[in-house]
Amino acid sequence: MPSHIQKLVSEGEHQQLDFKFGVTDSKKIARSLAAFANTDGGRLLLGVKDNGAIAGVRSDEEFYMIEAGATLYCRPEVHFEMKEWEESGRTVLEIIIPKSNKGPHAAPDKEGRYRIYVRVNDQNFPANGVLKKVWKKQASDQGVYIEYGPVARMLLAYLEVNGSITINKLRKLTNFSLPKCEHILADFIVLNIIRLNYSESGVFYTLHPDFNPNNSLP
């Protein structure tokens, strides 16, 4: 019967699971910890290679580097639970990071600037202005109201025809400022009309798969 670690490894890396062969930089691991805490929570398996091979933890210092990443380099600090497992004669650390209600959490980027990170599939991305506004609107008691005027109609029509839009394209189509376009997109995201998507080439927006323009808007 597969062990707990074997079951996790069989899943492969995904939005709530990351493999780490080793930890050599507390600031770098802080980005992963913050991303998990800001998104859906997740697990780090320390001592497991990207291909799922069990390598084992190489040094006790690696745990302390994770602890430093969570407490010293995450703002606010990220809480985690650690479990130790023996697998194939090697030690694997399971770092469990719950979804946080005390965030968003920031961590230093490569240049040392603190940024908010999110976990998308098996990668960490900096949160953009739209997502930050989404969080603020979701935490607010005021609710969100969209006037189904020319801008809303244009945006939905564009997405129906082209499939996706970037914020720069929306600015060109509307001649609105960046903050105003961020607010428009954030409102549509909060109402589950459009969806924010991350990719290696950047951020783009698509219609939410559950949205039906014929039934949801007048």
Salt bridges, closest charged atoms under 4 A:
GLU11 OE1 - HIS14 NE2 2.80
ASP18 OD2 - LYS20 NZ 3.56
ASP18 OD2 - ARG119 NH1 3.73
GLU62 OE1 - ARG58 NH2 3.94
GLU77 OE2 - HIS79 ND1 3.96
GLU94 OE1 - HIS4 NE2 3.09
GLU94 OE2 - ARG43 NE 2.40
ASP109 OD2 - ARG113 NE 3.08
GLU111 OE1 - ARG113 NH2 3.31
GLU182 OE1 - LYS133 NZ 2.62
ASP187 OD1 - LYS137 NZ 2.91
ASP210 OD2 - HIS208 ND1 3.90
